[in-house]
Amino acid sequence: MAGENSDFHTMQRRNMIFVCGEDDPSTFEQDDLAPALPLPSLDATLERYYDCLKPFGTQEELKTSRATIEAFRNGIGGKLQAILEKKAQSEKNWVAKYWEDYAYLCLRMPLLPFCGMIHPFNLPSAGIPETPEMALKTTAWMFHHIIEFWKLLRQERVKSGSTSAAPLTSFLHRRLYNSCRLPGEKMDSIWSAFKTEKEGDCPSHSIILYQGRMFVFDCVDEKGDILSPQQYLAVFTAVKDIVTREKKPGDCVGVLTSDDRTNWAVNRKRLLDMSSNNRKVLELIDSGVVVINLDDQCPSDYSEAVADIMGGDLVQRWSDKSLNYVSFANGKIGCVGEHTCFDGTIAVHLSSFLLESLSSGPEPDWKDAKPLQKPPIELIFDLDECLRDEITRMKTVARKHKLAVGVDYSQFMDFGKEVIKAEKIHPDSFVQLALLLTFHRIHGQFAPTYETALMRNYYRGRTETVRSCSEDAVKWIKCMVDAEASIPAKVKLFKVAAKRQTQLMNDARSGRGIDRHLFALWCIAYENGFEIPKLYDDPLYSRSGGGGNFILSTSTLGFNVCGGCVAPMCLDGYGCFYNILPNSIILITTVFNDSTKTNCKKFTQYFQDSLRKMREILDLDTTSKL
């Protein structure tokens, strides 16, 4: 009885965090009420932009950039701003469609391994061993809660969350399930079959991929109730048994979804045109709740797990889907989120719910086996010789993709949020400065740095860029690497730089960022057939990160173990994604293995050393606190 009582209270705690109470607004209630995204004045953005150039240019280069900025301000810039202001009068979010179309849907590169958001699950943190014996059981147990979250969303009972300033919108949650990115020859599109219960029926089937074969099964019973973990286990076991027993090669069509988007668009059209069976199969995949990937790989650690999810056995991924859950044979689990459909905060929200659910409830009684009520049904494509050749070609390409991205997952155990906050420094600013210092110590340069700022407190808001490499950060780094500089001088400059970083984040979240504004002005010029302004050709524009040239692409994923990552933005860049726990810091670093300049393991080592050096100067400082 004591154990049951404990489970009840822990599940109550989970529901308090994630599930709407009677007095809470429903999940999507705030979306249309959210304030419009602010549009900064042209003057304000251009001044902030010029400040961002200072760490990257000589006095002569900055003089040239200033002249370019003034010419833009007094010339075409004013015209573009006037068009954008008119757009902002009729659209509550003046950048939303531009961002989705040009930052995501127009990109032609493969979604995996280059664009997908990868989330490894730290199952031991929920008390679950990562063993072969638990692999399918944990997958079934987690899937039960995946469908629970889906049902809560359909009932509009998932808490949206909030910042200190305002509630967060939840419109991106609509594309978490039953959604996909459809390939187009020039531009892709987002398609979703998700509906709330008030809006009508919603597909309730999911797809299983295993050894190139594909199966569909119902996630709920005839009454619409979620199945038990034991029932889902029976489904997954049945698929494994069928494939293992028959030893029949699958058609491996899934590998085509990790091709160049234009190539996949052509091949998908060929599939659609070939038969009504193919159209039905694709409709089932596109509209399914999620895809479960049963993967025979056995990654030895989370670094390998992330790399294998990202670019391992791409025959077992349907890259278009909003969510692919990857269940490895040795008990590790992770997922891929399609980034156009939603941002990392949405994926972390779901991942946090899943880990909290696994740690809150009792483990199912696996001896209480449940018979299969409805066996999974295999989905088989009709293929011609051309498509078979394309699958063969893509298998070769996919093997190269597996080697494209290097990953290092690390956990720094010396200290975490508690020590940093005791110094009256924002933990995120502390880690950002550590990343900047790390890059400079390795490469002897200052890195144009992108940090994600959350903008979901605005109508259809997604993200803004925080350019972390400020003048104050540069001054501090120069002091830190100066053997002659005193400890008090280092500490003083560090606190100024940390305060500046916090201010930059607050500015971005308040609608005073620069990158979405500059991006929208570029889109206005492009859309109206104007000549692209010289501002965007200025060498310091790209050298400071403009046009997606950020060498450090970073994001904080919160204060729990639900981490994730994407590939870097640039060939010679790093992806740095971190979680700040009370007494430790998790960092996932990604690099492109083709780069001759980057090394993710070296970056991790220097990062951890930088954290220690930063704490050391704070501990040694005997001057009065600022």
C-alpha positions as CSV (number, residue, x, y, z in Angstrom):
1,M,0.0,0.0,0.0
2,A,2.8,2.4,0.8
3,G,4.3,1.9,-2.6
4,E,1.0,2.5,-4.3
5,N,0.5,5.7,-2.3
6,S,4.0,6.9,-3.4
7,D,3.2,6.1,-7.0
8,F,-0.1,8.1,-6.7
9,H,1.7,11.1,-5.3
10,T,4.5,11.1,-7.9
11,M,1.9,10.8,-10.7
12,Q,0.0,13.7,-9.1
13,R,3.2,15.7,-9.3
14,R,3.6,14.9,-12.9
15,N,0.1,15.9,-13.7
16,M,0.6,19.2,-11.8
17,I,3.5,20.0,-14.1
18,F,2.0,18.9,-17.4
19,V,-1.8,18.5,-17.3
20,C,-4.3,21.4,-17.2
21,G,-6.2,21.8,-14.0
22,E,-9.8,23.0,-13.8
23,D,-8.7,26.7,-13.6
24,D,-6.0,26.5,-16.3
25,P,-6.6,27.7,-19.9
26,S,-6.9,24.8,-22.3
27,T,-3.8,23.9,-24.5
28,F,-4.6,26.1,-27.5
29,E,-6.7,28.7,-25.8
30,Q,-3.9,31.3,-25.6
31,D,-2.7,31.0,-29.2
32,D,-5.0,33.5,-30.9
33,L,-4.8,35.8,-27.9
34,A,-1.0,36.1,-27.9
35,P,0.4,39.6,-28.7
36,A,1.7,40.4,-32.1
37,L,5.4,40.0,-32.7
38,P,7.0,43.4,-32.3
39,L,8.6,45.0,-35.3
40,P,11.7,47.0,-34.3
41,S,12.5,50.3,-36.0
42,L,15.0,50.2,-38.8
43,D,17.3,52.5,-36.9
44,A,17.3,50.4,-33.8
45,T,18.1,47.2,-35.6
46,L,20.9,48.7,-37.7
47,E,22.6,50.1,-34.6
48,R,22.4,46.8,-32.8
49,Y,23.7,45.1,-36.0
50,Y,26.7,47.4,-36.2
51,D,27.5,46.6,-32.5
52,C,27.5,42.9,-33.5
53,L,30.1,43.5,-36.2
54,K,32.7,45.1,-33.9
55,P,34.3,41.8,-32.6
56,F,34.9,40.7,-36.2
57,G,36.3,43.6,-38.2
58,T,39.3,45.9,-38.3
59,Q,38.7,49.7,-37.9
60,E,39.0,50.0,-41.7
61,E,36.5,47.2,-42.3
62,L,34.1,48.6,-39.7
63,K,34.3,52.0,-41.4
64,T,33.3,50.4,-44.7
65,S,30.5,48.5,-43.0
66,R,29.2,51.7,-41.3
67,A,29.1,53.4,-44.8
68,T,27.2,50.4,-46.2
69,I,24.7,50.5,-43.3
70,E,24.1,54.2,-43.8
71,A,23.5,53.7,-47.5
72,F,21.0,51.0,-46.7
73,R,19.3,53.1,-44.0
74,N,18.9,56.1,-46.3
75,G,18.2,54.1,-49.4
76,I,16.5,50.7,-50.1
77,G,16.3,49.9,-46.4
78,G,13.7,52.5,-45.8
79,K,11.6,51.2,-48.7
80,L,11.8,47.6,-47.5
81,Q,11.0,48.6,-43.9
82,A,7.9,50.5,-45.1
83,I,6.6,47.3,-46.9
84,L,7.4,45.2,-43.8
85,E,5.5,47.7,-41.6
86,K,2.5,47.4,-43.8
87,K,2.7,43.6,-43.7
88,A,2.9,43.8,-39.8
89,Q,-0.3,45.8,-39.8
90,S,-2.2,42.9,-41.3
91,E,-0.2,39.9,-40.0
92,K,0.4,39.4,-36.2
93,N,3.7,37.7,-37.0
94,W,5.4,39.3,-40.0
95,V,8.3,36.8,-40.2
96,A,6.4,33.5,-39.6
97,K,5.8,32.4,-43.2
98,Y,9.1,33.7,-44.4
99,W,10.9,31.8,-41.7
100,E,9.1,28.5,-42.4
101,D,9.4,28.8,-46.2
102,Y,13.0,30.2,-46.6
103,A,14.8,29.0,-43.5
104,Y,13.3,25.4,-43.7
105,L,11.1,24.4,-46.6
106,C,13.3,25.7,-49.4
107,L,16.4,23.9,-48.2
108,R,17.3,20.9,-50.4
109,M,19.7,19.1,-48.1
110,P,18.7,15.7,-46.6
111,L,16.8,15.9,-43.4
112,L,18.9,13.2,-41.9
113,P,21.6,13.6,-40.7
114,F,21.7,17.4,-41.4
115,C,18.5,18.9,-40.2
116,G,16.7,16.6,-37.7
117,M,16.6,17.3,-34.0
118,I,18.0,14.3,-32.1
119,H,16.9,13.5,-28.5
120,P,18.6,10.6,-26.6
121,F,16.6,9.4,-23.5
122,N,18.6,9.1,-20.3
123,L,16.6,6.1,-19.1
124,P,18.7,5.5,-15.9
125,S,17.6,8.9,-14.7
126,A,14.1,7.4,-14.5
127,G,15.5,4.2,-12.9
128,I,15.2,2.1,-16.0
129,P,18.2,-0.1,-17.0
130,E,19.4,0.1,-20.6
131,T,19.6,-3.6,-21.4
132,P,18.7,-5.9,-24.3
133,E,16.1,-7.6,-22.0
134,M,14.4,-4.3,-21.4
135,A,14.6,-3.0,-24.9
136,L,11.1,-3.8,-26.3
137,K,9.5,-3.5,-22.8
138,T,10.8,0.0,-22.3
139,T,9.7,0.9,-25.8
140,A,6.2,-0.3,-25.1
141,W,6.1,1.4,-21.8
142,M,7.3,4.7,-23.3
143,F,4.9,4.3,-26.2
144,H,2.0,4.0,-23.8
145,H,2.9,7.5,-22.5
146,I,3.6,8.9,-26.0
147,I,0.0,8.0,-26.9
148,E,-1.2,9.4,-23.5
149,F,0.4,12.8,-24.4
150,W,-1.3,12.6,-27.8
151,K,-4.7,12.0,-26.2
152,L,-4.1,14.8,-23.7
153,L,-3.3,17.1,-26.6
154,R,-6.5,16.0,-28.5
155,Q,-8.4,16.8,-25.3
156,E,-6.5,20.2,-25.1
157,R,-5.4,19.3,-21.6
158,V,-1.6,19.8,-22.0
159,K,-0.2,22.8,-20.1
160,S,1.3,25.3,-22.5
161,G,3.9,26.6,-20.0
162,S,4.9,30.2,-19.5
163,T,7.9,32.5,-19.1
164,S,8.2,35.0,-16.3
165,A,6.6,37.5,-18.6
166,A,3.8,35.7,-20.4
167,P,2.1,32.4,-21.2
168,L,3.6,30.4,-24.1
169,T,1.6,29.6,-27.3
170,S,1.1,25.9,-28.2
171,F,0.4,26.1,-31.9
172,L,3.5,24.1,-32.7
173,H,2.2,21.2,-30.6
174,R,-0.4,20.7,-33.4
175,R,2.4,19.4,-35.6
176,L,4.0,17.1,-33.0
177,Y,1.8,14.1,-34.0
178,N,0.1,12.9,-37.2
179,S,2.3,15.3,-39.2
180,C,5.1,15.3,-41.8
181,R,7.2,17.4,-44.1
182,L,6.3,16.5,-47.7
183,P,9.0,16.9,-50.4
184,G,8.6,19.3,-53.3
185,E,10.9,19.7,-56.3
186,K,11.6,23.4,-55.3
187,M,10.0,23.8,-51.9
188,D,8.6,21.3,-49.4
189,S,5.3,21.7,-47.5
190,I,4.0,20.8,-44.0
191,W,1.0,18.5,-43.8
192,S,-0.9,17.5,-40.7
193,A,-3.9,15.3,-39.9
194,F,-3.9,16.1,-36.2
195,K,-7.2,17.3,-34.8
196,T,-8.4,18.0,-31.3
197,E,-11.5,16.1,-30.2
198,K,-13.6,19.2,-30.6
199,E,-12.4,19.5,-34.2
200,G,-13.2,15.9,-35.2
201,D,-11.7,12.5,-35.8
202,C,-7.9,12.1,-35.9
203,P,-6.0,9.1,-37.3
204,S,-5.0,6.8,-34.4
205,H,-2.6,4.4,-36.1
206,S,1.2,4.3,-36.0
207,I,3.9,2.8,-38.2
208,I,6.7,0.4,-37.2
209,L,9.9,0.1,-39.3
210,Y,12.1,-2.9,-38.9
211,Q,14.8,-4.2,-41.2
212,G,13.4,-2.3,-44.2
213,R,9.8,-3.6,-43.7
214,M,6.9,-1.6,-42.5
215,F,3.8,-2.4,-40.4
216,V,0.8,-0.4,-39.3
217,F,-1.2,-0.9,-36.1
218,D,-3.9,0.8,-34.1
219,C,-2.8,2.7,-31.0
220,V,-6.2,2.7,-29.4
221,D,-9.0,0.1,-28.9
222,E,-12.5,0.3,-30.4
223,K,-13.6,2.7,-27.7
224,G,-10.7,5.0,-28.4
225,D,-8.9,4.1,-25.1
226,I,-5.1,3.8,-24.9
227,L,-3.7,0.3,-24.9
228,S,-1.7,-1.0,-22.0
229,P,2.1,-1.2,-22.2
230,Q,1.7,-5.0,-22.3
231,Q,-0.5,-4.8,-25.4
232,Y,1.9,-2.5,-27.2
233,L,4.7,-5.0,-26.2
234,A,2.7,-7.7,-27.9
235,V,2.5,-5.6,-31.1
236,F,6.3,-4.9,-31.2
237,T,7.1,-8.5,-30.3
238,A,4.9,-9.7,-33.1
239,V,6.7,-7.5,-35.7
240,K,10.1,-8.7,-34.5
241,D,9.0,-12.3,-34.6
242,I,7.6,-12.0,-38.1
243,V,10.6,-10.4,-39.6
244,T,13.1,-12.7,-37.7
245,R,11.2,-15.8,-38.7
246,E,10.6,-15.0,-42.3
247,K,14.1,-13.5,-43.0
248,K,12.5,-11.8,-46.0
249,P,14.3,-8.6,-47.2
250,G,12.2,-5.4,-46.9
251,D,11.7,-3.0,-49.8
252,C,13.7,-0.3,-47.8
253,V,11.7,2.6,-49.2
254,G,12.3,4.6,-46.0
255,V,15.9,5.2,-47.1
256,L,14.6,7.4,-49.9
257,T,13.3,10.0,-47.4
258,S,16.9,10.8,-46.4
259,D,17.8,11.8,-49.9
260,D,18.3,15.3,-51.3
261,R,14.7,16.8,-51.1
262,T,14.3,17.3,-54.8
263,N,15.4,13.8,-55.6
264,W,13.0,12.4,-52.9
265,A,10.2,14.6,-54.4
266,V,10.7,13.0,-57.8
267,N,10.8,9.5,-56.4
268,R,7.8,10.1,-54.2
269,K,5.8,11.3,-57.2
270,R,6.8,8.2,-59.0
271,L,5.6,6.1,-56.1
272,L,2.2,8.0,-56.1
273,D,1.7,7.7,-59.8
274,M,2.6,4.0,-59.9
275,S,-0.5,2.6,-58.0
276,S,-3.4,3.2,-55.7
277,N,-1.7,0.8,-53.2
278,N,1.3,3.2,-53.0
279,R,-1.0,6.2,-52.5
280,K,-2.8,4.3,-49.7
281,V,0.5,3.3,-48.0
282,L,1.9,6.8,-48.2
283,E,-1.3,8.2,-46.8
284,L,-1.1,5.8,-43.8
285,I,2.5,6.8,-43.1
286,D,1.9,10.6,-43.5
287,S,-1.1,10.6,-41.3
288,G,0.1,8.2,-38.6
289,V,0.6,9.3,-35.0
290,V,4.4,8.5,-35.0
291,V,6.9,6.1,-36.5
292,I,8.6,3.5,-34.3
293,N,12.0,2.4,-35.6
294,L,13.1,-1.0,-34.2
295,D,16.9,-0.8,-34.8
296,D,19.4,-3.7,-34.4
297,Q,22.3,-1.4,-33.7
298,C,23.7,-1.4,-30.1
299,P,25.3,2.0,-29.4
300,S,27.8,1.8,-26.6
301,D,27.0,5.2,-25.1
302,Y,24.9,8.3,-25.7
303,S,27.5,9.8,-28.2
304,E,27.1,6.7,-30.4
305,A,23.3,6.7,-29.8
306,V,22.9,10.2,-31.1
307,A,25.1,9.5,-34.1
308,D,23.2,6.3,-34.9
309,I,19.8,8.1,-34.5
310,M,21.0,10.9,-36.7
311,G,22.7,9.0,-39.5
312,G,23.0,5.4,-38.6
313,D,20.7,2.9,-40.3
314,L,18.7,5.3,-42.4
315,V,16.7,2.3,-43.9
316,Q,14.9,2.4,-40.5
317,R,13.9,6.1,-40.6
318,W,11.1,7.9,-42.3
319,S,12.7,11.3,-42.2
320,D,9.6,13.2,-43.3
321,K,7.7,12.3,-40.2
322,S,7.3,14.8,-37.3
323,L,8.4,12.1,-34.8
324,N,10.5,8.9,-35.2
325,Y,11.2,7.0,-32.0
326,V,14.3,4.8,-32.3
327,S,14.5,1.7,-30.1
328,F,17.9,0.1,-30.1
329,A,18.5,-3.6,-29.5
330,N,20.5,-3.0,-26.3
331,G,17.8,-0.9,-24.6
332,K,18.8,2.6,-25.5
333,I,16.0,4.8,-26.9
334,G,16.0,8.2,-28.7
335,C,13.9,10.2,-31.1
336,V,14.1,12.4,-34.2
337,G,12.0,15.5,-34.5
338,E,11.4,17.1,-37.9
339,H,12.5,20.7,-37.2
340,T,10.2,22.5,-39.6
341,C,7.2,21.0,-37.8
342,F,8.3,22.3,-34.3
343,D,11.2,23.6,-32.3
344,G,13.3,21.9,-29.7
345,T,11.3,23.3,-26.8
346,I,8.3,21.3,-28.0
347,A,10.3,18.1,-28.3
348,V,11.8,18.7,-24.8
349,H,8.3,19.3,-23.4
350,L,7.2,15.8,-24.6
351,S,10.5,14.2,-23.6
352,S,10.2,15.6,-20.1
353,F,6.7,14.3,-19.9
354,L,7.8,10.8,-20.9
355,L,10.7,10.6,-18.5
356,E,8.6,12.0,-15.7
357,S,5.9,9.4,-16.5
358,L,8.4,6.5,-16.5
359,S,9.8,7.6,-13.2
360,S,6.5,8.3,-11.6
361,G,4.5,5.2,-12.3
362,P,5.2,1.6,-11.3
363,E,6.8,-0.7,-14.0
364,P,4.2,-2.7,-15.7
365,D,3.8,-6.4,-14.8
366,W,5.4,-7.9,-17.9
367,K,4.3,-11.4,-16.8
368,D,0.7,-10.1,-17.3
369,A,1.0,-10.8,-21.0
370,K,-1.8,-9.4,-23.3
371,P,-2.9,-11.3,-26.4
372,L,-2.8,-9.5,-29.7
373,Q,-6.3,-8.2,-30.4
374,K,-5.4,-6.8,-33.8
375,P,-2.2,-8.0,-35.4
376,P,0.0,-5.4,-37.1
377,I,-0.5,-5.3,-40.9
378,E,2.5,-5.1,-43.2
379,L,2.6,-2.3,-45.7
380,I,4.3,-3.2,-49.0
381,F,5.0,-0.7,-51.8
382,D,4.8,-1.5,-55.5
383,L,8.2,-0.8,-57.1
384,D,9.7,-0.7,-60.5
385,E,13.3,-1.1,-61.6
386,C,13.9,2.6,-61.5
387,L,12.8,2.9,-57.8
388,R,14.8,-0.3,-56.9
389,D,17.9,1.3,-58.4
390,E,17.2,4.5,-56.5
391,I,16.9,2.5,-53.2
392,T,20.2,0.8,-54.0
393,R,21.9,4.2,-54.7
394,M,20.5,5.7,-51.5
395,K,21.8,2.8,-49.4
396,T,25.3,3.7,-50.6
397,V,24.7,7.4,-49.9
398,A,23.3,6.6,-46.4
399,R,26.5,4.7,-45.5
400,K,28.4,7.9,-46.2
401,H,25.8,9.9,-44.2
402,K,26.5,7.8,-41.2
403,L,30.1,9.2,-41.2
404,A,29.0,12.8,-41.8
405,V,28.5,14.1,-38.3
406,G,30.7,13.5,-35.2
407,V,29.0,13.6,-31.8
408,D,30.3,13.9,-28.2
409,Y,27.8,13.6,-25.3
410,S,29.5,14.6,-22.0
411,Q,28.4,15.4,-18.4
412,F,30.6,17.8,-16.4
413,M,30.3,16.7,-12.8
414,D,32.3,19.4,-10.9
415,F,29.4,21.8,-10.4
416,G,26.2,23.1,-12.0
417,K,23.4,25.6,-11.6
418,E,23.6,25.9,-7.7
419,V,27.2,27.0,-7.7
420,I,26.7,29.4,-10.6
421,K,23.6,31.0,-9.1
422,A,25.4,31.5,-5.8
423,E,27.8,33.8,-7.7
424,K,24.7,35.8,-8.8
425,I,25.4,35.0,-12.4
426,H,22.7,33.6,-14.8
427,P,23.6,30.0,-15.5
428,D,22.9,30.3,-19.2
429,S,25.2,33.3,-19.5
430,F,27.9,31.4,-17.6
431,V,27.8,28.5,-20.1
432,Q,27.6,30.8,-23.1
433,L,30.8,32.5,-22.1
434,A,32.5,29.2,-21.4
435,L,31.7,28.1,-25.0
436,L,33.1,31.4,-26.4
437,L,36.3,31.0,-24.3
438,T,36.6,27.4,-25.4
439,F,36.5,28.2,-29.1
440,H,39.1,31.0,-28.7
441,R,41.4,28.8,-26.7
442,I,41.3,26.1,-29.4
443,H,41.3,28.3,-32.6
444,G,42.7,31.6,-31.5
445,Q,39.7,33.4,-32.9
446,F,36.3,34.8,-31.8
447,A,33.4,32.7,-33.0
448,P,30.2,34.3,-34.4
449,T,27.7,32.6,-32.1
450,Y,24.0,31.8,-32.4
451,E,22.0,31.1,-29.2
452,T,18.3,30.4,-29.5
453,A,15.9,32.7,-27.8
454,L,12.4,31.5,-27.2
455,M,9.7,33.6,-28.8
456,R,6.6,31.5,-28.1
457,N,5.1,34.2,-25.9
458,Y,4.2,36.0,-29.2
459,Y,1.6,35.1,-31.8
460,R,3.0,32.2,-33.9
461,G,6.4,33.0,-32.4
462,R,9.2,30.5,-32.7
463,T,12.8,31.7,-32.1
464,E,15.1,34.6,-32.4
465,T,18.9,34.8,-32.5
466,V,21.1,35.9,-29.6
467,R,24.5,36.9,-30.9
468,S,26.5,36.0,-27.9
469,C,29.9,37.1,-29.1
470,S,29.6,40.7,-27.8
471,E,32.4,43.3,-27.4
472,D,32.2,42.7,-23.7
473,A,32.7,38.9,-24.2
474,V,35.7,39.6,-26.4
475,K,37.3,41.9,-23.8
476,W,36.9,39.3,-21.1
477,I,38.3,36.5,-23.3
478,K,41.4,38.6,-24.1
479,C,41.9,39.2,-20.4
480,M,41.4,35.5,-19.6
481,V,44.1,34.3,-22.0
482,D,46.5,37.1,-20.9
483,A,49.0,35.6,-18.4
484,E,49.8,39.0,-17.0
485,A,46.2,39.9,-16.2
486,S,45.1,40.0,-12.6
487,I,42.3,37.8,-11.1
488,P,40.3,40.9,-10.1
489,A,40.5,42.2,-13.7
490,K,39.4,38.9,-15.1
491,V,36.5,38.7,-12.6
492,K,35.3,42.2,-13.3
493,L,35.3,41.8,-17.0
494,F,33.6,38.4,-16.7
495,K,30.7,39.8,-14.7
496,V,30.3,42.7,-17.2
497,A,30.3,40.1,-20.1
498,A,27.8,37.9,-18.3
499,K,25.5,40.8,-17.5
500,R,25.7,41.8,-21.2
501,Q,24.8,38.3,-22.3
502,T,21.8,38.2,-20.1
503,Q,20.7,41.6,-21.5
504,L,21.1,40.3,-25.1
505,M,18.8,37.4,-24.3
506,N,16.3,39.7,-22.6
507,D,16.4,42.0,-25.7
508,A,15.8,39.1,-28.1
509,R,12.9,37.7,-26.1
510,S,11.4,41.2,-25.9
511,G,11.3,41.5,-29.7
512,R,14.5,43.6,-29.9
513,G,16.6,41.0,-31.8
514,I,18.1,41.8,-35.2
515,D,18.4,38.6,-37.2
516,R,14.7,37.8,-37.9
517,H,14.3,41.5,-38.8
518,L,17.2,41.6,-41.2
519,F,16.1,38.2,-42.6
520,A,12.5,39.5,-43.3
521,L,13.9,42.6,-45.0
522,W,16.0,40.3,-47.3
523,C,12.8,38.3,-48.0
524,I,10.9,41.5,-48.9
525,A,13.6,42.4,-51.4
526,Y,13.6,38.9,-52.9
527,E,9.8,38.6,-53.0
528,N,9.4,41.9,-54.8
529,G,12.2,41.3,-57.3
530,F,14.4,44.1,-55.9
531,E,18.2,43.8,-56.2
532,I,19.5,42.2,-53.0
533,P,21.0,45.1,-51.0
534,K,24.7,45.4,-50.6
535,L,24.3,45.2,-46.8
536,Y,24.0,41.4,-47.3
537,D,27.2,41.2,-49.4
538,D,29.3,43.0,-46.8
539,P,32.1,40.6,-45.7
540,L,31.4,41.4,-42.1
541,Y,27.7,40.4,-42.5
542,S,28.7,36.8,-43.1
543,R,31.8,36.9,-40.8
544,S,29.6,37.9,-37.9
545,G,27.2,35.1,-38.6
546,G,24.7,36.6,-41.1
547,G,23.2,34.3,-43.6
548,G,23.4,31.4,-41.3
549,N,27.2,31.5,-41.0
550,F,27.3,31.0,-37.2
551,I,30.4,29.0,-36.3
552,L,29.0,28.2,-32.8
553,S,25.3,27.1,-33.0
554,T,24.1,26.8,-29.5
555,S,21.0,26.4,-27.4
556,T,20.1,25.7,-23.8
557,L,17.6,22.9,-23.4
558,G,16.7,23.6,-19.8
559,F,17.4,22.4,-16.3
560,N,16.7,18.7,-16.6
561,V,18.3,15.7,-18.4
562,C,16.2,16.0,-21.6
563,G,18.9,17.0,-24.0
564,G,19.2,17.0,-27.7
565,C,21.1,18.4,-30.7
566,V,21.3,19.1,-34.4
567,A,24.2,19.2,-36.8
568,P,26.4,22.4,-37.0
569,M,25.4,25.3,-39.2
570,C,28.7,25.4,-41.0
571,L,31.3,23.0,-42.3
572,D,33.9,24.2,-39.8
573,G,31.4,25.0,-37.0
574,Y,30.2,23.3,-33.9
575,G,26.7,22.5,-32.6
576,C,26.7,23.0,-28.8
577,F,23.6,22.0,-26.9
578,Y,23.4,21.9,-23.1
579,N,21.4,21.2,-20.0
580,I,22.3,22.9,-16.7
581,L,21.5,20.6,-13.8
582,P,21.8,21.5,-10.1
583,N,25.3,20.0,-9.8
584,S,26.4,19.1,-13.3
585,I,26.2,20.3,-17.0
586,I,25.4,18.1,-19.9
587,L,26.9,19.2,-23.3
588,I,26.2,17.5,-26.6
589,T,28.7,18.7,-29.2
590,T,28.4,18.0,-33.0
591,V,30.9,18.6,-35.8
592,F,31.1,17.7,-39.5
593,N,33.7,14.9,-39.8
594,D,34.8,16.4,-43.2
595,S,36.1,19.5,-41.4
596,T,39.8,19.6,-40.9
597,K,39.5,22.2,-38.2
598,T,37.0,20.8,-35.7
599,N,37.1,18.0,-33.2
600,C,34.1,17.4,-30.9
601,K,36.0,15.5,-28.2
602,K,38.7,18.1,-28.0
603,F,36.0,20.8,-27.7
604,T,34.5,19.0,-24.8
605,Q,37.8,18.7,-23.0
606,Y,38.6,22.4,-23.4
607,F,35.0,23.3,-22.5
608,Q,35.2,21.4,-19.2
609,D,38.6,23.0,-18.5
610,S,37.2,26.5,-19.3
611,L,34.4,25.9,-16.7
612,R,37.0,25.0,-14.1
613,K,39.1,28.1,-15.0
614,M,36.0,30.3,-14.7
615,R,35.1,29.0,-11.3
616,E,38.7,29.3,-10.2
617,I,38.9,33.0,-10.9
618,L,35.7,33.5,-9.0
619,D,37.0,31.5,-6.0
620,L,40.3,33.3,-6.0
621,D,38.8,36.8,-6.2
622,T,39.1,38.5,-2.9
623,T,37.9,41.9,-4.1
624,S,34.4,43.2,-3.1
625,K,31.6,41.8,-5.2
626,L,30.2,44.1,-7.9
